[in-house]
Each structure stands twice: as C-alpha cells, then as structure tokens.
Amino acid sequence: MASRPDAVIVGGGIIGLAAAWTLARRGATVTLFERDPVPRGATWAAGGMLVPLGEAPDPGPFLSFGLAGLAAWPDWARTLEEAAERPVDFTRCGKLLVADDAEAAAALRRRFDWQDADGHDVRWLDRAGVERVAPALAPRWAHGLHLPDQARVDPRRTGRALTAAARSAGVELRFGEAVEQILRLDGRVGGVRTAHGATVAAGAVVVAAGAWSGGLSGLPRPLPVRPVRGQMLSLELDAPVVDGLVAGAGAYLIPRRGEDDRPLLVVGASMEEAGFTVATDDPTVDGLRRAAEALVPELREAPEHARWAGLRPGTPDDLPVLGVDPELDGLVYATGHHRNGILLAPVTAEAVAGLVAGEMLSEPWARAFAPTRFHGGR
Ligand SMILES: Cc1cc2nc3c(=O)[nH]c(=O)nc-3n(C[C@H](O)[C@H](O)[C@H](O)COP(=O)(O)OP(=O)(O)OC[C@H]3O[C@@H](n4cnc5c(N)ncnc54)[C@H](O)[C@@H]3O)c2cc1C
C-alpha cells in the first residue's frame, strides 16, 4: 500500500505538476485538481531564475536545498523534455549582481566572502570584469559579483511540458475543478471534496495550491502561507542585450525566447503585500522599466511586450512548507516556495514522492521546513 499509494494533488502549478509526474513515474495512481482551466498561478508569472547563490541569505537549509535543486535541474529538464517532447529552455547562463555605490558593493562583497570561503564558484569583479561579462551595462556599475554556474529556465514552457509529461505518465488532470476541503477517514486523510461537491477518496493528499494553500478547509491547523505579489514586464529586442541574468538596484534582467522565438528581456520584480489581487499598476511597472534602463541604457529603445503580476506563496520565515502532517497521516504539504519554487521544483517533487511512500525527509530540511514549525512543533 505505502509503495503504491493513490494520491490527490491540489494545485497545478510547477510544484503540483512536478509532484504528480514524479509520483506517476514511481507507479502511483495520481489525480491532480487545478482550479483554473489553464493554470495561471505564480509559475506562469515567474522569471525562471535558478539562483540559489543569489537568493540564499546565509549557508543554511535553504541554500543546501536550493543547491540540490540546481544540481537536479539539468537531468530533470532533459528527462522532462524527452517525456513531453517540448523544450523548457534550461540554460546555464550565470548571474551577475552589480553595484554602483559603496553600500551596495559592500553587501555584495559580504556575500562573495562567505560563499567564496565555503568553496562556491563565485567571482569578484571590478569595472573591467563587469564589462567583460556584460558589455551593455552602463559604466556606473563598477562592482560585480559573478555566479557563473547559476541557470535559468522558461517557467511557462516548463508548466506546459509538465502538463504533457504528467498526462502521458497517466496522471488524471482535472483542470477547472477546485478542491474545497481535505477529508478525514479513520484518523487519517481520506481524500478531498471539490467545489462541485464531488468526493474523491485517496490514500494521500498533497497540498500544492501555492499562495492559496491556507484557504483549504479541513487542514488540521492554520497554514500561514500568504500571497506576496510580484509585478514584471518584458521588452522586445532585435538581439539579446545580455547573455546571462543580471541584477542591480531595483531590477533584474532575464533573457527569454518569445513564443515566436524572438528575443525578449524579462524585467522583474516587485515584492508587495497586496492580498490576493493579481494586477499590475503603472507606477510599479514603469519603475521597473526605469531601473532596467539604468542597467542597460539601450533598453530605452526597446518596445514593451507585456506586463503581468503573480502571487508568490510566502511564509513567515520565507522557507517552504514540506512534510507530512504529524496529526493527519497521508496529508503532505508542498507549498510556501516563495521566490524560488521554480528552482526547488525537482527536489520538492522527489521529496513529495518519498513522503507519500512513507520515507522521511532528510535533515536539516525536515526540521527547517516542518509544517508545524509555526505552531511550536518541529
Ligand atoms: C513575479 C514572480 C517572479 C518569480 N521568479 C522566480 C524565479 O525567477 N525563480 C524561481 O525559482 N521562482 C520564482 N518565483 C516563485 C515561483 O513562481 C513560485 O515559488 C512557484 O511558482 C510556486 O509554485 P506553486 O505550484 O506552489 O504555486 P502556483 O504556481 O501559484 O500554483 C498553485 C496552483 O494552485 C491552484 N489552486 C489554488 N487553489 C486551489 C484549489 N483550492 N484547488 C485546486 N487548485 C487550486 C492555482 O490556480 C494555481 O494554479 C517568482 C514568482 C513571481 C510571482
């Protein structure tokens, strides 16, 4: 039973789809419920940077989980592309963080110092070095931290590939059907009730509903996942202006291939506490554009392609919620991935498949990501 559980997944973003695909490949029968007919959660909105060294505040559990995520991505992308017969555009493009004043340079330098001391592939650059990595940057960006092995992927292509791969692995995809309630049966999870009133029995239920995860009824205790809005825009280019990811004051830049194969530059992103409203506002997006132009002056000529917003699933300590509920056997949490759910999808999916099969999550992640940690539990 434990090695072949029937699982219901709640949510069809990258986390739910990746978990469903992984479980199905391990032989489980899986049904995935996604509220929207075409998923448009954080995954659709994301930049697709795979940058644990750029995101980790310190050498803690997030960094080790993120590094495991980055290490998993190349093979995962290849397997996914083969299964789905679609590209996901994984690219080992590196990330350059730049500073134009002493305070920002000192912050980058502190990051360089601890990451260099820990043996990561990080390079400290003077102006000439910055110019070599990204010649289009304005001269004021005089200090740089280069992370050459960081990567990117196209999250929308990845979402579509995962949908195709999950379907061909036998996952039953029920898009356009929201789950309303987690059900109990004999002291453990029993399945779900949908918003249409249907009841679906399952041995395991995986909560992967992104920023909306805390709104499910039937959870044993409040789940403090909240929406953290991010606004973005993309610019049309005749030719790429940077090869890799770039971040400076107020904006980051991500090269991307448009649906028509033409080069785009994605510019992100705001971080706002704005409830569940998924909307852009002109002052915020215009501010991102100005910050991008301060990085690369030639972007002033680039026509805008699109602007959009998405809701990151944030948690009080910015760490994911990943583990089995200690009071409701079979209830698995895979949510709260905040700014890094694309990076963390492959390792989260592996972890979920293991948890559903009765395996333990390794330390230090089990403790750091424990679903009960906000309520005094471990
Ligand atoms: C602007 C922006 C930029 C970002 N950039 C990056 C980046 O560069 N790199 C990175 O790693 N991460 C990035 N992220 C974060 C990343 O997008 C998220 O961490 C990740 O997408 C979370 O995936 P998810 O599957 O948990 O959530 P989502 O993608 O939001 O999916 C959750 C799904 O659950 C569905 N749902 C909700 N309630 C229910 C219900 N009751 N029943 C059924 N379905 C339900 C929703 O419709 C949704 O489709 C970014 C996010 C934003 C907003």
PDBQT file of the ligand as one rigid body, heavy atoms in Angstrom, charges set to zero:
ROOT
HETATM    1  C1  LIG A 401       6.924  37.768 -10.321  1.00  0.00    +0.000 C 
HETATM    2  C2  LIG A 401       7.475  36.452  -9.836  1.00  0.00    +0.000 A 
HETATM    3  C3  LIG A 401       8.768  36.089 -10.186  1.00  0.00    +0.000 A 
HETATM    4  C4  LIG A 401       9.290  34.878  -9.756  1.00  0.00    +0.000 A 
HETATM    5  N1  LIG A 401      10.536  34.481 -10.177  1.00  0.00    +0.000 NA
HETATM    6  C5  LIG A 401      11.041  33.284  -9.796  1.00  0.00    +0.000 A 
HETATM    7  C6  LIG A 401      12.304  32.847 -10.265  1.00  0.00    +0.000 A 
HETATM    8  O1  LIG A 401      12.974  33.562 -11.024  1.00  0.00    +0.000 OA
HETATM    9  N2  LIG A 401      12.768  31.629  -9.850  1.00  0.00    +0.000 N 
HETATM   10  C7  LIG A 401      12.053  30.823  -9.013  1.00  0.00    +0.000 A 
HETATM   11  O2  LIG A 401      12.525  29.738  -8.663  1.00  0.00    +0.000 OA
HETATM   12  N3  LIG A 401      10.827  31.211  -8.568  1.00  0.00    +0.000 NA
HETATM   13  C8  LIG A 401      10.319  32.407  -8.941  1.00  0.00    +0.000 A 
HETATM   14  N4  LIG A 401       9.101  32.820  -8.481  1.00  0.00    +0.000 N 
HETATM   15  C9  LIG A 401       8.425  31.993  -7.477  1.00  0.00    +0.000 C 
HETATM   16  C10 LIG A 401       7.710  30.828  -8.131  1.00  0.00    +0.000 C 
HETATM   17  O3  LIG A 401       6.954  31.296  -9.190  1.00  0.00    +0.000 OA
HETATM   18  C11 LIG A 401       6.823  30.138  -7.108  1.00  0.00    +0.000 C 
HETATM   19  O4  LIG A 401       7.543  29.822  -5.929  1.00  0.00    +0.000 OA
HETATM   20  C12 LIG A 401       6.254  28.835  -7.693  1.00  0.00    +0.000 C 
HETATM   21  O5  LIG A 401       5.699  29.063  -8.949  1.00  0.00    +0.000 OA
HETATM   22  C13 LIG A 401       5.232  28.238  -6.755  1.00  0.00    +0.000 C 
HETATM   23  O6  LIG A 401       4.651  27.165  -7.420  1.00  0.00    +0.000 OA
HETATM   24  P1  LIG A 401       3.308  26.511  -6.879  1.00  0.00    +0.000 P 
HETATM   25  O7  LIG A 401       2.994  25.373  -7.767  1.00  0.00    +0.000 OA
HETATM   26  O8  LIG A 401       3.467  26.272  -5.414  1.00  0.00    +0.000 OA
HETATM   27  O9  LIG A 401       2.257  27.700  -6.981  1.00  0.00    +0.000 OA
HETATM   28  P2  LIG A 401       1.409  28.222  -8.237  1.00  0.00    +0.000 P 
HETATM   29  O10 LIG A 401       2.212  28.226  -9.478  1.00  0.00    +0.000 OA
HETATM   30  O11 LIG A 401       0.785  29.509  -7.806  1.00  0.00    +0.000 OA
HETATM   31  O12 LIG A 401       0.331  27.102  -8.413  1.00  0.00    +0.000 OA
HETATM   32  C14 LIG A 401      -0.702  26.883  -7.471  1.00  0.00    +0.000 C 
HETATM   33  C15 LIG A 401      -1.912  26.447  -8.263  1.00  0.00    +0.000 C 
HETATM   34  O13 LIG A 401      -2.900  26.003  -7.348  1.00  0.00    +0.000 OA
HETATM   35  C16 LIG A 401      -4.159  26.338  -7.904  1.00  0.00    +0.000 C 
HETATM   36  N5  LIG A 401      -5.136  26.334  -6.826  1.00  0.00    +0.000 N 
HETATM   37  C17 LIG A 401      -5.285  27.256  -5.832  1.00  0.00    +0.000 A 
HETATM   38  N6  LIG A 401      -6.269  26.883  -5.008  1.00  0.00    +0.000 NA
HETATM   39  C18 LIG A 401      -6.742  25.698  -5.477  1.00  0.00    +0.000 A 
HETATM   40  C19 LIG A 401      -7.771  24.803  -5.041  1.00  0.00    +0.000 A 
HETATM   41  N7  LIG A 401      -8.495  25.059  -3.959  1.00  0.00    +0.000 N 
HETATM   42  N8  LIG A 401      -7.993  23.685  -5.776  1.00  0.00    +0.000 NA
HETATM   43  C20 LIG A 401      -7.252  23.411  -6.884  1.00  0.00    +0.000 A 
HETATM   44  N9  LIG A 401      -6.300  24.244  -7.335  1.00  0.00    +0.000 NA
HETATM   45  C21 LIG A 401      -6.021  25.350  -6.628  1.00  0.00    +0.000 A 
HETATM   46  C22 LIG A 401      -3.935  27.706  -8.514  1.00  0.00    +0.000 C 
HETATM   47  O14 LIG A 401      -4.903  28.001  -9.503  1.00  0.00    +0.000 OA
HETATM   48  C23 LIG A 401      -2.530  27.571  -9.072  1.00  0.00    +0.000 C 
HETATM   49  O15 LIG A 401      -2.519  27.210 -10.440  1.00  0.00    +0.000 OA
HETATM   50  C24 LIG A 401       8.523  34.010  -8.924  1.00  0.00    +0.000 A 
HETATM   51  C25 LIG A 401       7.209  34.374  -8.599  1.00  0.00    +0.000 A 
HETATM   52  C26 LIG A 401       6.683  35.572  -9.052  1.00  0.00    +0.000 A 
HETATM   53  C27 LIG A 401       5.273  35.925  -8.713  1.00  0.00    +0.000 C 
ENDROOT
TORSDOF 0
